Amino acid sequence: MRHVTLTVFLALAATGVGGRFAFATPFEAGVIPDQAQAVGHLDVDALRKTQVFAAAGGQAAIDKALDDAPTELRPIARAMVRAVRGVSFWRGADHGALYVETRDSKVVAQLLRKLPVKPASSVDGYSTYTMEHDEHAGHVAAVGDTLVLADSDESLEQSIHVLGGKAASLAGSNKLPVTNRQGVFVFVTIGDNLLGAIQKAAHSKMLQLALRSVAVDVGESGGLVTATAHAEMRSADAVQKAKGILDGLHALASFSDEPMVKTLLDGVTVTTNGLALEVVARLPVADLTKVMHNHIK
């Protein structure tokens, strides 16, 4: 049996099955440990209903991808894909976890029985397992209808505690930006450790500025894909420097002869409000579809 990694689960959940469910599964801060410094969420239910998903191949693309899955895992993989409603992840200073949120706890349990896992200690009454892959151990558990995959036993234990309501979560935390939205995809960085590491490693002058938090969300509505990046800065000077950098890049790109570049520029706005900087980019689904098809070719 081939090993199944976190990447496989994320790919299965992210692509989903088009049109089966009419619900949405937005980001829930209450399932994320309060010590998280980066969090993300993909609302698979919402993704399934977008024009972008259909343009990417929809159900046909999923069927083709699952044909390449190991024979013994193919039936349960198909059932898992049908049940997935969302994917969340969190990262602390050193470790984190991925949640594959489903509508069928039985499917999750069946998948665990198919995986090459070894039993480990139970946490809060939930069985946990380890899974070896490329000399690295993954840590896995089923908490109700949610499959939890972690890169350490500590992060798995933290996730189980929070999912079971036995530990503090980010719900109501003042660390989350108040402008946090509920897009198809949401990503938020909070906490000095992770942002500091990003800023030290970044070659971008924008990311080297005094950031306090960054929230990004992407959604589709009315034939437009809208991506919003909201940054909270530590000083008014940092806000003005960041806006100056972005305005300069916008002016430089305006000299391009590429029609798509002009389309992108026309849909970008940069605004400031106190110590906050917000960049909003809007692109018609039809134009994005052209880019996707050109890339595939």
C-alpha positions as CSV (number, residue, x, y, z in Angstrom):
1,M,0.0,0.0,0.0
2,R,1.4,3.4,-0.9
3,H,1.8,6.0,1.8
4,V,-0.8,8.8,1.7
5,T,0.6,12.2,2.7
6,L,-1.0,15.4,4.0
7,T,-0.7,16.8,0.4
8,V,-2.9,14.1,-1.0
9,F,-5.6,14.8,1.6
10,L,-5.5,18.5,0.9
11,A,-5.7,17.9,-2.8
12,L,-8.7,15.7,-2.5
13,A,-10.5,18.1,-0.2
14,A,-9.6,21.2,-2.2
15,T,-11.0,19.9,-5.5
16,G,-14.2,18.3,-4.1
17,V,-17.2,17.2,-6.0
18,G,-19.2,19.8,-7.9
19,G,-22.7,20.7,-6.9
20,R,-23.6,18.0,-4.5
21,F,-24.1,20.2,-1.4
22,A,-25.9,23.5,-1.2
23,F,-24.3,24.5,2.1
24,A,-21.1,26.5,3.0
25,T,-18.5,25.8,5.5
26,P,-16.8,29.2,6.3
27,F,-13.7,29.6,8.6
28,E,-14.4,28.8,12.2
29,A,-11.9,30.3,14.7
30,G,-13.3,28.1,17.4
31,V,-11.5,25.0,16.0
32,I,-8.1,26.6,16.0
33,P,-5.8,26.6,19.1
34,D,-5.2,30.0,20.6
35,Q,-1.4,29.7,20.2
36,A,-1.7,29.5,16.4
37,Q,0.4,32.0,14.5
38,A,-1.0,31.3,11.0
39,V,-4.4,29.9,10.1
40,G,-6.0,29.1,6.8
41,H,-9.3,27.7,5.5
42,L,-10.7,26.5,2.2
43,D,-14.5,26.4,2.1
44,V,-14.9,23.4,-0.2
45,D,-18.7,23.8,-0.3
46,A,-18.4,27.3,-1.6
47,L,-15.6,26.4,-4.0
48,R,-17.7,23.7,-5.6
49,K,-20.3,26.3,-6.7
50,T,-17.8,28.7,-8.3
51,Q,-17.4,29.3,-12.0
52,V,-13.6,29.0,-11.5
53,F,-14.0,25.4,-10.2
54,A,-16.1,24.5,-13.3
55,A,-13.5,26.1,-15.6
56,A,-10.8,24.0,-13.9
57,G,-12.6,20.8,-15.0
58,G,-15.0,20.3,-12.1
59,Q,-16.2,16.7,-11.5
60,A,-14.5,15.3,-14.6
61,A,-11.1,16.5,-13.4
62,I,-11.7,14.9,-10.0
63,D,-12.7,11.6,-11.5
64,K,-9.5,11.5,-13.6
65,A,-7.3,12.4,-10.6
66,L,-8.9,9.6,-8.5
67,D,-8.2,7.1,-11.2
68,D,-4.5,7.4,-10.3
69,A,-5.1,6.6,-6.6
70,P,-3.9,3.2,-5.3
71,T,-6.5,0.6,-6.2
72,E,-7.2,-0.4,-2.6
73,L,-7.8,3.3,-1.6
74,R,-9.8,4.3,-4.6
75,P,-13.4,3.5,-3.3
76,I,-12.8,5.1,0.1
77,A,-11.1,8.1,-1.6
78,R,-14.1,8.7,-3.7
79,A,-16.4,8.5,-0.7
80,M,-14.1,10.9,1.2
81,V,-14.2,13.4,-1.6
82,R,-18.0,13.4,-1.6
83,A,-18.1,14.0,2.1
84,V,-15.5,16.8,2.4
85,R,-17.0,20.2,3.3
86,G,-13.9,22.2,4.2
87,V,-10.2,22.2,5.0
88,S,-8.5,24.1,7.8
89,F,-4.9,24.3,8.9
90,W,-3.0,26.1,11.6
91,R,0.6,26.6,12.4
92,G,2.3,27.6,15.7
93,A,5.9,28.6,16.3
94,D,7.2,25.1,15.3
95,H,4.3,22.8,14.5
96,G,0.8,22.7,13.2
97,A,-2.1,20.5,11.9
98,L,-4.4,20.1,9.0
99,Y,-8.2,19.4,9.4
100,V,-10.2,17.7,6.7
101,E,-13.7,18.5,7.7
102,T,-16.4,16.1,6.3
103,R,-20.0,15.2,6.7
104,D,-19.5,11.5,7.4
105,S,-17.7,10.2,10.4
106,K,-18.0,6.6,9.1
107,V,-16.0,7.5,6.0
108,V,-13.3,9.0,8.1
109,A,-13.1,5.9,10.3
110,Q,-13.0,3.7,7.2
111,L,-10.2,5.7,5.7
112,L,-8.1,5.4,8.9
113,R,-8.5,1.6,8.7
114,K,-7.1,1.6,5.2
115,L,-4.1,3.8,5.9
116,P,-0.7,2.4,6.9
117,V,-0.9,3.7,10.5
118,K,0.2,2.4,13.9
119,P,-1.9,2.9,17.1
120,A,-0.6,5.5,19.5
121,S,-1.8,6.9,22.8
122,S,-5.4,8.0,23.1
123,V,-6.3,11.7,23.7
124,D,-9.5,12.7,25.4
125,G,-10.9,9.3,24.5
126,Y,-10.0,9.6,20.8
127,S,-7.7,7.0,19.3
128,T,-4.5,8.5,17.7
129,Y,-2.1,6.9,15.2
130,T,1.3,7.5,13.6
131,M,2.0,7.2,9.9
132,E,5.6,7.0,8.6
133,H,6.4,8.6,5.3
134,D,9.9,9.5,3.8
135,E,11.5,9.0,7.3
136,H,9.0,11.5,8.8
137,A,6.2,10.5,11.1
138,G,2.7,12.0,10.7
139,H,0.2,11.9,13.5
140,V,-3.5,11.2,12.7
141,A,-6.8,11.0,14.5
142,A,-10.5,11.1,13.8
143,V,-12.5,13.6,15.9
144,G,-16.1,13.0,15.0
145,D,-16.4,13.8,11.3
146,T,-13.0,15.6,11.1
147,L,-9.8,13.9,10.1
148,V,-6.8,15.6,11.9
149,L,-3.3,15.3,10.5
150,A,-0.4,16.8,12.4
151,D,3.3,17.1,12.2
152,S,3.9,16.3,15.9
153,D,2.1,14.5,18.7
154,E,1.9,17.8,20.6
155,S,0.0,19.6,17.8
156,L,-2.3,16.6,17.3
157,E,-3.1,16.7,21.1
158,Q,-3.7,20.5,21.0
159,S,-6.0,20.1,18.0
160,I,-8.0,17.3,19.7
161,H,-8.4,19.4,22.9
162,V,-9.7,22.4,21.0
163,L,-12.0,20.4,18.7
164,G,-13.5,18.8,21.8
165,G,-14.0,22.1,23.6
166,K,-11.4,21.4,26.2
167,A,-8.8,24.1,25.4
168,A,-8.8,27.7,24.4
169,S,-9.3,28.6,20.8
170,L,-9.0,31.7,18.6
171,A,-12.7,32.4,18.9
172,G,-13.1,35.9,20.3
173,S,-9.3,36.4,20.4
174,N,-8.1,39.9,19.9
175,K,-5.2,38.5,17.8
176,L,-7.5,37.9,14.8
177,P,-7.9,41.0,12.6
178,V,-11.4,42.4,13.0
179,T,-11.5,42.7,9.2
180,N,-11.2,38.9,8.8
181,R,-13.6,37.9,6.0
182,Q,-15.4,34.7,5.1
183,G,-14.1,34.0,1.5
184,V,-13.8,30.7,-0.3
185,F,-10.2,30.8,0.9
186,V,-9.0,32.7,4.0
187,F,-5.4,33.0,5.3
188,V,-4.3,35.0,8.4
189,T,-0.9,35.4,9.9
190,I,-0.8,36.6,13.5
191,G,1.9,36.6,16.2
192,D,5.4,38.1,16.1
193,N,7.4,34.9,15.8
194,L,6.0,33.8,12.4
195,L,5.7,37.3,10.9
196,G,9.2,38.1,12.1
197,A,10.5,35.0,10.4
198,I,8.7,35.9,7.2
199,Q,10.1,39.4,7.2
200,K,13.6,38.3,7.9
201,A,13.5,35.8,5.0
202,A,11.6,38.0,2.6
203,H,13.3,39.6,-0.4
204,S,10.3,41.8,-0.8
205,K,10.6,45.3,0.7
206,M,6.8,45.2,1.3
207,L,7.1,42.1,3.6
208,Q,10.1,43.7,5.4
209,L,7.9,46.5,6.8
210,A,6.6,46.5,10.4
211,L,3.6,44.2,10.0
212,R,1.4,43.3,12.9
213,S,-1.0,40.9,11.0
214,V,-2.0,40.0,7.5
215,A,-5.3,38.7,6.4
216,V,-6.0,37.4,2.9
217,D,-9.3,36.2,1.5
218,V,-10.4,35.1,-2.0
219,G,-13.9,34.7,-3.2
220,E,-16.1,34.7,-6.3
221,S,-19.4,36.6,-6.8
222,G,-21.3,38.1,-9.7
223,G,-18.8,36.9,-12.2
224,L,-15.8,38.4,-10.4
225,V,-13.0,36.9,-8.4
226,T,-12.0,39.2,-5.6
227,A,-8.9,38.9,-3.6
228,T,-8.4,41.1,-0.6
229,A,-5.2,41.6,1.5
230,H,-5.5,43.5,4.7
231,A,-2.4,44.4,6.6
232,E,-2.2,45.9,10.1
233,M,1.0,47.9,10.5
234,R,2.9,49.0,13.6
235,S,3.3,52.6,12.6
236,A,1.9,55.3,10.3
237,D,5.3,55.6,8.7
238,A,5.2,51.9,7.8
239,V,1.7,52.4,6.2
240,Q,2.9,55.2,4.0
241,K,6.0,53.3,3.0
242,A,4.0,50.3,2.0
243,K,1.5,52.4,0.0
244,G,4.4,54.1,-1.7
245,I,5.9,50.7,-2.7
246,L,2.6,49.4,-4.0
247,D,1.8,52.7,-5.9
248,G,5.3,52.5,-7.5
249,L,4.8,48.9,-8.6
250,H,1.4,49.8,-10.0
251,A,2.9,52.7,-12.0
252,L,5.7,50.5,-13.3
253,A,3.4,47.7,-14.4
254,S,1.2,50.2,-16.3
255,F,3.9,50.5,-19.0
256,S,3.4,46.8,-19.9
257,D,2.1,46.0,-23.4
258,E,0.4,42.8,-22.1
259,P,-3.5,43.2,-22.2
260,M,-3.9,40.9,-19.2
261,V,-1.6,43.1,-17.1
262,K,-3.8,46.1,-17.9
263,T,-6.9,44.1,-17.0
264,L,-5.3,43.2,-13.7
265,L,-4.2,46.8,-12.9
266,D,-7.7,48.2,-13.7
267,G,-9.1,45.9,-11.0
268,V,-6.6,46.8,-8.2
269,T,-7.2,49.4,-5.5
270,V,-5.0,50.4,-2.6
271,T,-6.4,52.2,0.4
272,T,-5.3,53.1,3.9
273,N,-7.2,53.7,7.2
274,G,-5.2,54.5,10.3
275,L,-2.6,51.8,10.7
276,A,-4.3,49.5,8.2
277,L,-3.4,49.0,4.5
278,E,-5.8,47.2,2.2
279,V,-5.3,45.9,-1.3
280,V,-8.3,44.7,-3.3
281,A,-7.9,43.0,-6.7
282,R,-10.9,42.1,-8.9
283,L,-10.7,40.0,-12.0
284,P,-13.6,38.8,-14.2
285,V,-14.0,35.0,-14.1
286,A,-13.8,34.9,-17.9
287,D,-10.4,36.6,-17.9
288,L,-9.1,34.3,-15.2
289,T,-10.4,31.3,-17.1
290,K,-8.4,32.4,-20.1
291,V,-5.2,32.5,-18.0
292,M,-5.9,29.1,-16.6
293,H,-6.4,27.5,-20.0
294,N,-3.3,29.2,-21.4
295,H,-1.3,27.9,-18.4
296,I,-2.6,24.3,-18.9
297,K,-1.7,24.4,-22.5
